[in-house]
Structures are given as structure tokens and as C-alpha cells.
């Protein structure tokens, strides 16, 4: 039992059942997919780095051709840094999902037919990994694997980890 400040006792809220947790994770995933921004267009939302950290950027779909890292500094917009990286010219030799010919290739063309940034995952070192959503393929991936939303119970509701 937990006591309210005004005297009346209240039962502590226990986490709901597993089905509710799964539903919350599905809702968070749908929200991430709906708000994902296409990497070939200037991002409308800003996401500022709180500390100096690195962003891991795959060079191709499922990072089959490796990863690049870019350092971002406190106050720098991570979304704009990601956009600028993928807007740069690229060298051929890999599967290009956008152009069959090698005319004016950009880095984002190797990520899939419709790569969108659905958010970021922060690892134990505080480094950022891009969560990708490809609307054409219907695939959500992050570097070499797939990503899923994880949720935690905060005492009153499910929150995104």
C-alpha cells in the first residue's frame, strides 16, 4: 500500500499484463514509422546532441559494406548531420536502389529504395545508432540487424526505452 499525501491509502499500480506491453510496443513502433523522415530530404524536426558522441552510419542496406562514424558535439543537430552525410556524393561498386546508371550518386541511394530515419538507439557507451524504416520494403533495420521497440513500466504507463 502506498499512502497519498492527503491521507487516503492507494494501491501501487502494478504493470499490466504482457498483452498490454506488446500493444504499447506496437503503438510506439507505428508512431516511429509514421514520423520517420526520408533521408534524402532536409529534416523538419531537430534532435540536438546533449554530449559529444558518435553516430554510426551504415554505408549500405544492413551495413553490408560497413559503417562510418561521425562525431557530433553538444548542441549540434544530429538529424542535420545525418542528412549531410547521406547527401554527399558516393563512389559506385555497390547495389544502388535508386539509379541503374552511375550518374550523380548519393550515399542514401545504397540504403534501400525509401530509407527513412525513424529515430536513434543509444548504446551503453552513449553512442547513437540510426533506426531505419524503409516504406517501400516495409522493413525496419539498424546496422546488421532488425530493430524492435522496447518498453518499460514507469509505475503508471508504458514508456519507450
Buried (B, 14 or more C-beta within 10 A) or exposed (E): EEEEEEEEEEEEEEBEEEEEBEBBBEBBBEBBBEEBBBBBEEBEEEBEBEEEBBBBBBBBBBBEBEEEEBEBEEEBBBBBBBBEBBBEEBEEEBEBBBEEEEEEBBBBBBBBEBBBBBBBBEEEEEBBBBBBBBBEBEBBBBBEEEBEBEBEBEEEEBEBE
